[in-house]
Amino acid sequence: MADNTGTAAPTTEVLVIGGGYAGVMAANRLTQRDDVSVTLINTRPDFVDRIRLHQLVGGSHDAVVDYGRMLAARVRLVVDTVTRIDAPVRSLTLASGSTLGYDHLIYAVGSGSALPDVPGAADFAYPIATLEEAERLRPVVAAAPASAPVTVVGAGPTGIETAAELAEEGRAVTLVCGGELGPYLHPRGRRSVADRLASLGVTVLDGPGTHVTAVTADSVRLADGREVPSRVTIWSAGFGVPDLARRSGLSTDELGRLRTDETLTSVDDVRIVATGDAAAPSDLPYRMSCQAAVQLGPQAAETVLRRIAGEQPRAAEVAFVSQCISLGRRAGIFQTASKDDIARPYYFAGRPGAKIKEFICRGIVWQLRFEARRPGAVAWWMKDGKRAAAVRAAAQPPVAEAESQGNRSAAVR
């Protein structure tokens, strides 16, 4: 870009760490301005369609898309791993040994498997939260005899989807819930999921006493004393986030998510904006989900773009409509939700649920590609009307603490 004198106008360097749903949306949105140079740093050369990882394990999808189809032409892709953020000098150190400087940084490192604090789990259980984990698990499942017992630990969406996918192949699957089956679901939706799993032959162990206390090479032990035979144990209980922000001296919540205000700006540095699973706005993070990521990604970019333009960033607006769960290739559930992310009594199940889920999965990839072609075309967001009140309430000290502070003040006077 040049001014009237023929001199190149200054370019603003924006780096995006992480090429998942939020990172890709953010990178593509940033290309609205010709004077912004956008670099996406990701550990893999391909986009991981993470909501299909259970299909990779089951053999019905490879769960990857070429970044050439996902990123705007002006986004530079660097395949490397960021090992440190040096905020005072605005620089990143990469695993390859090189460094990259920035004017603004978008932190979109996503989430992965939480390290299980259960004896034997690290040695004998297979996590499934990342592409590499799913690719490692796939041949293990394929090599096991069809009658070999498979145990899935964790009854959130990933656990349910994985159990159903493998049971539909004819596997003998036990789903260990560690509590309630599908804890997010409305009781009516939960019953529908339980019925479908039963029809697939999945043994569901839920309720008190189903927390895993140990994993061995051929079994899973539960808190109530039961021992479940298991040739292959799949671990889907819980997610964590990379510790990059914490290691770099930035403020994080207990899980390691970068603490931000409602504009997604780091509480430590206005040049750093977080998005997706690794962001904790107002210490009230959104549900870790693709649904939140595709809304937060472009809004993180808008925060950066407004700062470049000298404008005041706006608070992010995110609202939810559902939770979608595949139940094999021929069934699913579309659990409706209120905008503030509470499950409602209404849902679509069976074949209609499967079709809606597949439509959404394809639609998300289309949405990312659309943003690459027409950055900024989507300029409005659904809004959770209860968010502002929740943020205000969270900012108030507990009553007991406030009274104690008041008493101390009175004593001083």
Solvent accessible surface area in square Angstrom, and as a share of the most:
residue,aa,sasa,rsa
1,M,152,0.68
2,A,66,0.51
3,D,73,0.38
4,N,163,0.84
5,T,114,0.66
6,G,58,0.56
7,T,81,0.47
8,A,77,0.59
9,A,29,0.22
10,P,122,0.77
11,T,71,0.41
12,T,27,0.16
13,E,66,0.30
14,V,0,0.00
15,L,4,0.02
16,V,0,0.00
17,I,9,0.05
18,G,10,0.10
19,G,5,0.05
20,G,33,0.32
21,Y,20,0.08
22,A,7,0.05
23,G,1,0.01
24,V,0,0.00
25,M,4,0.02
26,A,0,0.00
27,A,0,0.00
28,N,0,0.00
29,R,3,0.01
30,L,0,0.00
31,T,13,0.08
32,Q,76,0.34
33,R,75,0.27
34,D,111,0.57
35,D,26,0.14
36,V,1,0.01
37,S,38,0.25
38,V,3,0.02
39,T,4,0.02
40,L,0,0.00
41,I,3,0.01
42,N,14,0.07
43,T,72,0.42
44,R,57,0.21
45,P,83,0.52
46,D,51,0.27
47,F,0,0.00
48,V,18,0.11
49,D,3,0.01
50,R,66,0.24
51,I,42,0.21
52,R,11,0.04
53,L,8,0.04
54,H,7,0.03
55,Q,8,0.04
56,L,17,0.08
57,V,0,0.00
58,G,10,0.09
59,G,49,0.48
60,S,57,0.37
61,H,65,0.29
62,D,88,0.46
63,A,0,0.00
64,V,45,0.26
65,V,15,0.08
66,D,82,0.43
67,Y,7,0.03
68,G,68,0.65
69,R,126,0.46
70,M,0,0.00
71,L,22,0.11
72,A,12,0.09
73,A,111,0.86
74,R,101,0.37
75,V,14,0.08
76,R,134,0.49
77,L,57,0.28
78,V,24,0.14
79,V,74,0.43
80,D,22,0.12
81,T,58,0.34
82,V,11,0.06
83,T,51,0.30
84,R,112,0.41
85,I,0,0.00
86,D,50,0.26
87,A,15,0.12
88,P,123,0.78
89,V,101,0.58
90,R,83,0.30
91,S,23,0.15
92,L,0,0.00
93,T,52,0.30
94,L,7,0.03
95,A,66,0.51
96,S,83,0.54
97,G,60,0.57
98,S,57,0.37
99,T,87,0.51
100,L,30,0.15
101,G,48,0.46
102,Y,10,0.04
103,D,40,0.21
104,H,15,0.06
105,L,0,0.00
106,I,0,0.00
107,Y,0,0.00
108,A,7,0.05
109,V,32,0.18
110,G,21,0.20
111,S,14,0.09
112,G,13,0.13
113,S,34,0.22
114,A,31,0.24
115,L,172,0.86
116,P,38,0.24
117,D,147,0.76
118,V,29,0.16
119,P,96,0.60
120,G,21,0.20
121,A,2,0.01
122,A,89,0.69
123,D,107,0.55
124,F,89,0.37
125,A,7,0.05
126,Y,45,0.17
127,P,33,0.21
128,I,4,0.02
129,A,7,0.05
130,T,32,0.19
131,L,16,0.08
132,E,87,0.39
133,E,37,0.16
134,A,0,0.00
135,E,87,0.39
136,R,133,0.49
137,L,0,0.00
138,R,71,0.26
139,P,78,0.49
140,V,44,0.25
141,V,0,0.00
142,A,57,0.44
143,A,84,0.65
144,A,8,0.06
145,P,68,0.43
146,A,69,0.54
147,S,95,0.61
148,A,7,0.05
149,P,52,0.33
150,V,1,0.01
151,T,0,0.00
152,V,0,0.00
153,V,8,0.04
154,G,6,0.06
155,A,5,0.04
156,G,23,0.22
157,P,53,0.33
158,T,35,0.20
159,G,0,0.00
160,I,0,0.00
161,E,13,0.06
162,T,0,0.00
163,A,0,0.00
164,A,0,0.00
165,E,7,0.03
166,L,1,0.00
167,A,7,0.05
168,E,38,0.17
169,E,82,0.37
170,G,55,0.52
171,R,33,0.12
172,A,51,0.40
173,V,4,0.02
174,T,22,0.13
175,L,0,0.00
176,V,0,0.00
177,C,13,0.08
178,G,21,0.21
179,G,22,0.21
180,E,92,0.41
181,L,4,0.02
182,G,3,0.03
183,P,86,0.54
184,Y,49,0.19
185,L,4,0.02
186,H,43,0.19
187,P,68,0.43
188,R,108,0.39
189,G,0,0.00
190,R,37,0.14
191,R,146,0.53
192,S,22,0.14
193,V,0,0.00
194,A,37,0.28
195,D,99,0.51
196,R,54,0.20
197,L,0,0.00
198,A,68,0.53
199,S,84,0.54
200,L,31,0.15
201,G,52,0.50
202,V,9,0.05
203,T,72,0.42
204,V,42,0.24
205,L,28,0.14
206,D,73,0.38
207,G,21,0.20
208,P,135,0.85
209,G,20,0.19
210,T,0,0.00
211,H,112,0.50
212,V,18,0.10
213,T,64,0.37
214,A,16,0.12
215,V,4,0.02
216,T,33,0.19
217,A,67,0.52
218,D,98,0.51
219,S,5,0.03
220,V,0,0.00
221,R,106,0.39
222,L,5,0.03
223,A,59,0.46
224,D,71,0.37
225,G,66,0.63
226,R,105,0.38
227,E,101,0.45
228,V,13,0.08
229,P,88,0.55
230,S,3,0.02
231,R,137,0.50
232,V,3,0.02
233,T,4,0.02
234,I,0,0.00
235,W,22,0.08
236,S,12,0.08
237,A,41,0.32
238,G,43,0.41
239,F,66,0.27
240,G,13,0.12
241,V,21,0.12
242,P,56,0.35
243,D,63,0.33
244,L,6,0.03
245,A,0,0.00
246,R,116,0.42
247,R,120,0.44
248,S,10,0.07
249,G,66,0.64
250,L,17,0.08
251,S,36,0.23
252,T,27,0.16
253,D,27,0.14
254,E,178,0.80
255,L,70,0.35
256,G,1,0.01
257,R,39,0.14
258,L,0,0.00
259,R,78,0.28
260,T,3,0.02
261,D,62,0.32
262,E,33,0.15
263,T,19,0.11
264,L,1,0.00
265,T,3,0.02
266,S,6,0.04
267,V,74,0.42
268,D,73,0.38
269,D,30,0.16
270,V,89,0.51
271,R,78,0.28
272,I,0,0.00
273,V,1,0.01
274,A,0,0.00
275,T,0,0.00
276,G,9,0.09
277,D,25,0.13
278,A,1,0.00
279,A,4,0.03
280,A,0,0.00
281,P,2,0.01
282,S,31,0.20
283,D,69,0.36
284,L,54,0.27
285,P,43,0.27
286,Y,29,0.11
287,R,55,0.20
288,M,54,0.24
289,S,23,0.15
290,C,16,0.10
291,Q,38,0.17
292,A,3,0.02
293,A,8,0.06
294,V,13,0.07
295,Q,17,0.08
296,L,3,0.02
297,G,0,0.00
298,P,0,0.00
299,Q,13,0.06
300,A,0,0.00
301,A,0,0.00
302,E,29,0.13
303,T,2,0.01
304,V,1,0.01
305,L,14,0.07
306,R,43,0.16
307,R,62,0.22
308,I,39,0.20
309,A,52,0.40
310,G,71,0.68
311,E,101,0.45
312,Q,145,0.64
313,P,11,0.07
314,R,163,0.59
315,A,57,0.44
316,A,10,0.08
317,E,54,0.24
318,V,4,0.02
319,A,0,0.00
320,F,6,0.03
321,V,68,0.39
322,S,3,0.02
323,Q,13,0.06
324,C,25,0.15
325,I,1,0.00
326,S,6,0.04
327,L,3,0.02
328,G,2,0.02
329,R,80,0.29
330,R,144,0.53
331,A,5,0.04
332,G,0,0.00
333,I,0,0.00
334,F,32,0.14
335,Q,0,0.00
336,T,25,0.15
337,A,8,0.06
338,S,31,0.20
339,K,109,0.46
340,D,43,0.22
341,D,27,0.14
342,I,110,0.56
343,A,18,0.14
344,R,113,0.41
345,P,46,0.29
346,Y,128,0.49
347,Y,69,0.26
348,F,105,0.44
349,A,32,0.24
350,G,31,0.30
351,R,127,0.46
352,P,75,0.47
353,G,0,0.00
354,A,12,0.09
355,K,126,0.53
356,I,48,0.24
357,K,14,0.06
358,E,47,0.21
359,F,156,0.65
360,I,50,0.26
361,C,3,0.02
362,R,164,0.60
363,G,26,0.25
364,I,17,0.08
365,V,19,0.11
366,W,139,0.49
367,Q,54,0.24
368,L,0,0.00
369,R,79,0.29
370,F,36,0.15
371,E,3,0.01
372,A,16,0.12
373,R,141,0.51
374,R,145,0.53
375,P,41,0.26
376,G,19,0.18
377,A,46,0.36
378,V,52,0.30
379,A,83,0.64
380,W,184,0.65
381,W,48,0.17
382,M,62,0.28
383,K,118,0.50
384,D,19,0.10
385,G,66,0.64
386,K,134,0.57
387,R,33,0.12
388,A,56,0.44
389,A,51,0.39
390,A,47,0.37
391,V,31,0.18
392,R,150,0.55
393,A,69,0.54
394,A,57,0.44
395,A,80,0.62
396,Q,121,0.54
397,P,59,0.37
398,P,88,0.55
399,V,112,0.65
400,A,76,0.59
401,E,78,0.35
402,A,42,0.33
403,E,105,0.47
404,S,45,0.29
405,Q,77,0.34
406,G,40,0.38
407,N,104,0.54
408,R,139,0.51
409,S,54,0.35
410,A,54,0.42
411,A,88,0.68
412,V,132,0.76
413,R,216,0.79
